[in-house]
Amino acid sequence: MAQEFKLPQVSEGVEEADISEIMVAEGDTISPEQTIMEVETEKAVAPVECPFGGTISKIHVSEGDTVKVGDVLITVEGGEGESEDGGDSSADTSGQAQAESKSGQKPAPQPSSETEVDSDAVDLVVLGGGPGGYPAAFDAADHGLKVVMVDENIQPGGTCLRVGCIPSKTLLHVAKLIHEAEEAKQWGLTFGEPKIDLDRLRGFKTGVVDQLTGGISQLGKGRGVEIIQARGTFVDSNTLSLTKPDGSNETLKFKKCILATGSVPAMPSFFDIGDERVMNSTGALELKDVPAKLLVVGGGYIGLEMGSVYGALGSEVSVVEMTDGLLPGADRDLVKPLQQKLAKEFAAINLNTKVESLEATKDGIKATFSGEAVDKGADAEQVFDRVLIAIGRRPTSKGIGLENTRVETDDKGFAVVDKAMRTSDPNILAIGDVAGEPMLAHKATREARIAVETLLGHSTEFDNVGIPAVVFTDPELAWVGITEAEAKAAGRKVKVSKFPWAASGRAQTIDRIDGLTKLVCDPETDRILGVGIVGANAGELIAEGTLAVEMGAVAEDLAATIHAHPTLSETLMESGEGVGGQATHYYRPKR
């Protein structure tokens, strides 16, 4: 009996792949679950196993072909094993089967989800599939550990990928296009008013997220990482209770665990009034509508980024910040150009002002204010169509059974870890947002490497000097290392060099002279202690500054490095020149 084996869906959202290598020939006899070829997608090279055995009578594809899911790959005669349609029978091959070696050797079968997990514990469980969790799982699997990653979402990726960094930057890209189309009038290029199709815009954002989350699943599958969709709760220091989406439960034993549960938006109880018009960042990213009036509570990066999106789409945006400046903690020299621009785009920026209460009415959400804005004449009560609460995030450390382990948490809920990412429980490590500030995806990814090295017995610790921070507004802000204000507060003497972008040829060509590049250096050695940038693409430019801080570079290293002309990166070079003398294109009289 002849059976056709068709290309299964190698990863969520992937509908076609390129044949990179065919490992069998016509006339070969294959066993069930044998790897017959490898296919390549945008994300990875994935092995393809045929679920049934027999003799290959025909190979329907060649290396280099692009094939779609459901296309016939081979025809097998005299099959053994599964006899269902090839496309369906192979669609559920497990991550362990994907890890089968080319020699045909099969790993031990995975335990059934309907029975209790075998007493033999897995080497490593990673609880959480975000930018800390999945790199940890992948790295551990690459080093030969048997790894299970548990995440309660349909697709891994964490807050950053699903409801944070990626969707917000997708929408910010659209906002930037809207602003640039308007600004182009100054250059003699006039476009019509933009027409916003929210359904297509949401579809674009969702498509980006689906593409990336599907890629993570594929990468894990190719490495043999078993990904379980479930909510994991610690029973003890070697056991997780897994609650599946259908309500079923199972137990998973492990030797070691990396806690990577991330964080969630903070929502004080007095703002949680049970009305969907009061949103957190996740709700704002759903983009259900474009409210006529939007109140953003919190002048941090989340509030300003999402405020910029809604402002570009047509909302009248008001920001309330209880401190005396936007982006608390950021260098004031960097914040100034952004605040000047947002002051023109937003309806109001109210500093030293608090929201005392929110009340749901039929006309909208009534907010009651106190502080400087009211003292200067603003109405103490105002009504908004929607309110975004963007006052920070809190670690996801409650409700996951940590009290059943020896893991200690601090008064903010962060798991207490040492520099090797070890908690007070010898079987559990912690990384990412749950392990302390700053709550940044790239910090979590670095910590993932450290945690795996620790598990492998290496002498290692998180000793990075610079962790860059980026605010993706327009203009962007980015900084790394210490700021001038931090140095002053610590009583540390520093030498500062600033290079205004009005002196940059490249900034002039793109009409973005609102930027500034700033170096903070040791006055004795000129070692670069901190770098700050505000301006177009600051988030990309900060990489050079991060390398400089991390390697202990001195200002002359930047000044003497040839930078391509004309580029914005030259502003770093000229800032370096300004530390020991004069920048070529900017003259500052000596004092």
N, C-alpha and C positions, 0 to 999 in steps of 0.2 A: 504494500500500500504506500503510495507516494504522499508525502506531506510537504507543504510549502511553509518555509519559515520567513516571516516578514519582519522588517525593522520595527522593534518596539520603540516606545517613547523613552529615550535614554534620560530625559530630564524634563521636569515640568516646564511647559511653554516652548520646548524645542521641537519643531516640526520637521526639520531636515538636518542631515549631517553629511559630511564627506567621508568616503571610505579611505582610511589612511593605510591600512594593512590588512591583507587577507591571509589567514594562517592555515588554510586548508586548500585542498585541490579536489577536482572532480575524481570520483573513485575512492576517496578516503572514507574510512569508517570512523564515525565520531560517536562519543558517549553523550548521554544526557548531561546538560549544563556545561558542555565543553565550549571554551572560547573559540569562536570561528573567525572573528575579525575584530578590528578596532575601528571606531569612527571618531571623527573630530568635529567638534562644534566650536562656537565662539569662545567657550569657556575651558574646554578640556578634551583630552583624548579618553574615550570610554570603551571598555571591552564589551563585546556583544556575545552572549552565550545562547546557544540553541537549546531549548528545554527538552528536546527529545533526541534520541540517537538513531543511528542507521548509516546507510551508505549514501554519500552525496552523488546524486546523478547529474545535477546541473548547478553551476554557480551563475547567477543572473546579473552580477555586478562586477565591476573592475575597480582596481585601486585608482583613486582620483575622482570617481563618480560622486555626484551629489544625489542622495536618495532621500525620499520623504518617508515619514512614519507610515507604515503599512505597505511599502514597496517590498516585493518578494526579493529575498537575498539568495536563498538556496532552496533546492528541492532535494528531499531525502527519501530514499526507498527503504522499505523494511524497517520502519522506525520502531523504537522502543521508548518507553517512558510516556510522557504526556502526549495525548493525541488530539488536543483541541486545536483550533485555528492558531497558526503560528503567531499572528499579531497579538492575539489575546493571551496565549499561554506564556508568552515571554514578557508581558508587560509588568509583571509583579516580581521579577527576579530581585532577590535581596541584595543589600549592599555587600554581604559576605560573598555571594556568588560573583558579584562584580570584581571582587578581589582575587578570584581564582587565578592562579598562575598559568603561564603559557604551557607548562608541562602537563596541565590537566589535573593537577592535584587539587582536591576540593577541601576547603576548610570545614570545620565541624558545623553541622546545621544549627541555625538559630532556633532558640526555644519558641514554641508556639505562644502567641499572645493570649491563648485561651487557658494555658496551664501556668503553674507557678514556675518562675525562672529556676533553672538548674542551680544546685548548690555551689557549683564552680563559679566564683565571682569573675566578672569581667575585669580586665586590667584597669580600665579608666572609664568613669562616667563624667561627661561634661554636662552640667546642668545649666542650660541656656545656650542659644544658638546665635548670639549677636557677634559683633566685631571682635569680641574677646573669645567667646565660646567656640565658634567654628574654626578660627585659626588654631586654637589649642587642640581641638579634636583632630584636625588635619595633620598638624605637626607631630602629634603623638602617634597617629597611624603611620605616618611616614617613617617613624622610628621603630615600627614593628609591634606597637602595642595594640591589643584588642580594645577598640574604643566604641562606646555607645554615647550618642549625643541626644539629650532629652530637651525638647522645646515644645511649649504648649501651643504654638502657632502652626497654621497649616504649612507654612514654609519658614525655614530659618532665615536669619538675617538681623534679628533684634530690632530695637527701636530705631537705630540709625537708618537701617535699610528700608524698613517697612513704614514707619511713621515718624521719621526724624530727618536726618541729614539728606538722604537721597530725594525723597519727595519734595522737601522744602526747597532744595537747590534747583530741582526741576522747575518749580513754580517761580523761583527767583530769576531764572533764566528768561522766562516769559516776561516777567516784570521789567527786566533790563531791556528787552527788545521794545517794549512799549515806550519806555523812556527815551531810548535812542531814536526811535522813529519821530518822536516829538522834537528832540534836540536837533535832528537833521535839518530842520527848517533854517537854522542858523547857517548851514553850509550850502544852502541853495537846493535842498532836496526835500520836497514836501509830499507826505503820504496822506491818505485819507484817514479819518478817525477809525481806530481799530474796532472791529466787531468781535465781541467776546462770545464764543460758543463754549459754555461751561461743560457740556457733556463731552466734547472733544478734548477739552483741556484736562478734565478728570481722566479721560481715557489715555491721554499721553502720559500723565503722571503714573497711572496704574500700570501701563505697559512697561515703563522703565523699571518699576519695582518688581513686576513679575519676571522680567527678563533676568534681573540680577539675583532674585531669590531662587529662581529655577537653576541658575548657574551654580549657586552654592550647593544645592541638592545634588547636582551632577558631579561636582568636584568631590563631594563626600562619598558618593556612590563609587566613583572610580578608585577611591582610596580604601574602600572596604569599611568605611565608618557607617555603623548602623544608626539611622536617625529615627527616633521614636517621637511621634506627636503625643504629648501627654504633659500633665502638670505633675512635677516631681516634688514630693514631700519627704523629708528625712524621717525615717523610722528610728535609725541609730546611725552610728558613724560608718557603717558599711552597707546600709540598706536604704533604698528609696522605694516609696510607694508611688506608683504611677497611675494617675487617673486619666483615662482616655477620653476623647471627645464624646463617645457614646455612653459614658458613665461607668464603663467597666474598669476594674482595677487589677493591677498585677504588681508583683514585687521584683525589684532588681537588686542583686547583690553586686558589690563592687569592692575592689581593693583600694583604689584611690578615687577621689572626686575633685574636679575643679569647679568651684562655684562661680558662675558667670551669669547671674540672674538680672543684672543691669539695674535700671531705675525706672521710675514712673513720674509723670508730672505731679508736682505738689498742688494740692487744692485744699486750702483752709476750709474748715467746716462752715464758717460764716459766708463764704462765697459759693458753697455747694448748695444752691437753693432748689435743686431739682428741676431746673428748666434748661432745655437743650440749647437755648440761646446763650447760655453761659458756657463757654467752651474752654477746654485746655488745648494744648498744641495739637494733639491727635485729632480732636474735633475740628480745629481750624483747617487742618490739611485735607479734610474730607471735602471742603469747598462746596458745601451744600447750596450756597447762594452768595451773592455779593451784597452785603448789607449796606444800606445808605449811610448809616453811622455806626462806626466800630470803636469801642473803647478797648484799649490794650492796657492791662494792669501789669506793670513791670517794664522797665526800660533796659532790660538785658538783651542778649543776642537773640533769643527766641522771639521776644516781643517785637524787636525792631525788624527782624527778618520777615515775620509774618505780617506785621504792619505794613511793610514795604510792598508785599505781594498784594494785599487787599487794597492798599492805596493806589497801586498801579491799575488794578482792575476796576476802580471807580468808587471805592468807599471813602467816606470822610473819616479819617483816622485821628483819634485823640489818644495820646500816651500819658499815663500817670506813673511817675517814679517817686518813691518815698525818699530817696537820697538826693544829694545836690547835683547829680550829673548822670547822664546816660552811660550805660556800660560801666557800672562801678568796678573798679580794679584795673580798667584799661588806662593807658597813658593819655592824659588830657590833650597832649599835642595831636594825638591820633584821632581822638573823638571829635575835636573841634570842627574839621571839615565835614564830617558826617552829620553832626548836629546842625550845622548851617544849612546843609542841603535838605535834611529832613524837615527843618523848620519851614521851608518853602512848600514841601509836599504834603505835610500833615496839617490837620486843622489846628491841633494844639499839642504842645509838649509841656506838661506840667510837672516841674521838679519840686522836691520838698513837699509833696502832696500825697495824701493817703485816701484810699477808698474805704470809708467807714462801713458801708453796707450796700447790698444789692437787693432790689425788690422786683419781682416779676409783675408787670402790668400788661393790660391788653395792648397798650401802645408800644411796649418795649421793656427793656430792663432799666429801672430807675437806679442810678448810682448817686450815693451821697458822699461828698468830698469834704476834706478838711485840710488846712495847711496853706502854703504859700499862694497857690492859685486862687483860693477863695479870698485870702487876704488882699489880693490884688484886683479883686472884682469879679472873678468868675462865679457863675451860679453854683451854689452849694449842692443843688440837685439837678441832674441832667438825665435825659432818657436816650438810650442807645438801642439800635436794632439787635446788635450782638455785642457780647463782652468776651474778650480773650484773657484768661488768667495765665500769665507767663512769669511766675515769680520763682521759678527754679524747679528742681527735681529732687526726689528722695530715693534712697536705695531700696531695692526689692529684697529685703531681708526678713520681713515678717510674713507669717502664714506659710512658711516652707519647712517648718519643723526644725529650725536651727537649735531650738531649745532641747532637742533630743540628741544633740551632738555636743562636743566640747568647744565649738566655735564661739568666740566672744565677739560682741558688737559694742561699738562706742555709743555715746549719748545721741548721736545723729543717726544711728542704725547701720553704720558701715561695719563690715567685717574687719576685725583687727588683724593685720598681716605684717610680716616682717619683709625685708627687702628681697627675699627669695619667694615671696607670695604665699608663704605658709601661714595658716591660721594656727590657733591654739590647739586645734585637733590634728593629730599627726596624719590622719587619713584624708584631710580636706585642705585644699588650697583655694584661694579666692583671687579673682582678677576683675578688672573693669570698674564700672560705676559702683558696684556693691562693695568694692574694696577701697573706696576713698576717692577724694577729689585730686585733680580735676576730672570731671565727668566728661571724658573725651574718647571718641571711638579709637583714635590712633594710639592713645595711651593704653587702652585695653588690649589692642593687638600686640603691642610690645610686651605687655605683661604676660600675654599668652605664651610667648616664646620663653620667657623667664620661668614660668610655671612648669612647662614641659621639661626644660633643662634641669630644673630642680628634681622632678620626678625621675629623670634618668640618672640622677646621682652626680650631676655636674656641680662644680663650685661656681655659683652664679648669683647675681643679685641685680635688682633694678637700680642702676646707677646713672641713668641718663640725666644729663645736666639740663637739657632743653626740651620742653614739651610745647610745641607751637599751638597757638590758639588763633582761630580765624572767625571773623564775623562776616557773613556773605551778604552784607548790605551793598548799596551802591552810593559812595565808594566802599570797597572792602577794607576791613581792618585786619591786621595780622601782627602778632608779636611772639617773641620767644625769649627766654631768659628773664633777667630782672629789668624792671622799668626804672626810670629816673626817680619816680616817687617812692618806689620800694627801697631804693638805695638811700634816699634821703631819710626815710623813716627808720632805717636800720643804722643811720649815722655813718654810712659808708661813702667815702669820697669817690666820685666818678668823673670821667671826662665825657662830654656829650658832643656829638657831631650831627647836625641836621642838614639834609639836602632837600630843598623845596623843588617840587616837580615842575614848577614854572621855568626852571633852568634846564629841563630835560627836553632834548629834541624830539624824542619819541612821544613824550606826553603832549607836546605841542601838536604833533601830527594827528593825534586822536582826540584833541581838544579835551584832555583830562589833566589840566594843570593844578587840580585841587589836591594833589597828593603830596606826601612827605615821607622821606626815608630817614630813619634816626638810628644812630649807634650809641650804645652806652658802654664805655670802656674803662678799664682800670687805668688810673692816671699815671701809674709808675711804669707799667709794662705795655700798655695799649691793648691788652687782651680784651677781646670782645665778650662782654658780659650779657648784653641784651641787644636785640634788634627789634625795631618797630616800624611798620609800614602802613600807611593809609593811601588808598588809591586803587585804580583799576588793576585787577588781577593780583592784588596784594597776597592773596592766599597761595598763589603759585610762587611768587617771588620769595616768600618767607622760607622756602626750603633751603636756599643758599645761606640765609641767616641762621637757620637751625644747625646746619652743618658747621658753620663758623663757631657757634657757641659750643657745640658738642665736642669739636676737635681742639678747642682752646686756641683758635686762630687769633692773630693780632690784626689790628686795622690794616697794617701794611700788606697782609696776605690778600685782603680784598682789593686794596689799591693797586697792587702789582699784578693782579690777575687780569688778563685781557678779556674784556667783555665785548660781545658783539655790538656793533653800532648800526643803526640806532635801535636800542632796546631800553625797556624800563629797568632791566637789570643793571644798567650802567649807574643807576642812582645809588646802588650799594657800593659800587667801586668809588664813586665820587664822595660818598659819605666816609669811606675809608681814607680817602685823600685828606678830607677835612680834619681828621683826628690829629695828624702830625703836621699839617700845613694848610694849604689852600686847595679846595676843589677846583678843577680846571674851569668849570662853567658856573661857579658861584663864588663870589668874593665876599668875605666877611672881614671887616677892618679889625686889626689886632687891638686888643685892649691893653 
